[in-house]
Amino acid sequence: MSFADVPAEETTPARHRELAARHNGGPYREAGDARASGRGFTHHLHDARNALRR
């Protein structure tokens, strides 16, 4: 199943982290910096959702 096959509201935190790591790391997505970016994404997801609701 690809990322596009899952509606955003049904995406799990693990898939969010993976997508962020792929986006930010490209071919180096397994590297520590890309993985850290993915973890950081999920830490700020709640704040981003609240900002979009305003």
C-alpha positions in Angstrom: 0.0 0.0 0.0 1.4 3.4 -0.9 1.1 6.6 1.1 -1.4 8.0 -1.3 -3.8 5.1 -0.7 -4.4 6.1 3.0 -6.5 9.1 3.9 -4.6 11.6 6.0 -6.9 11.2 9.0 -6.2 7.4 9.0 -2.4 7.7 8.7 -0.6 6.3 11.7 2.2 8.1 13.5 4.7 5.6 12.1 3.6 6.4 8.6 3.9 10.1 9.2 7.5 9.6 10.5 8.4 7.4 7.5 6.9 10.0 5.0 8.8 12.9 6.7 12.0 10.9 6.6 11.6 10.1 2.9 10.7 13.7 2.1 13.6 15.2 4.0 16.2 12.5 3.4 15.5 11.5 -0.1 17.9 8.7 -1.0 19.5 9.1 2.4 16.2 8.5 4.3 17.8 5.8 6.4 20.4 8.3 7.8 20.1 9.6 11.3 19.3 13.2 10.3 16.4 12.1 8.1 15.0 9.8 10.8 15.3 12.6 13.4 13.4 14.9 11.1 10.6 12.3 10.9 10.5 11.9 14.7 10.4 15.7 15.0 7.5 15.9 12.6 5.2 13.8 14.8 6.2 15.8 17.9 4.8 19.0 16.2 1.9 17.5 14.3 -0.6 18.4 17.1 0.5 22.1 17.0 0.3 22.1 13.2 -3.3 20.7 13.2 -4.4 23.3 15.8 -2.9 26.1 13.7 -4.8 25.0 10.6 -8.1 25.0 12.5 -7.8 28.7 13.4 
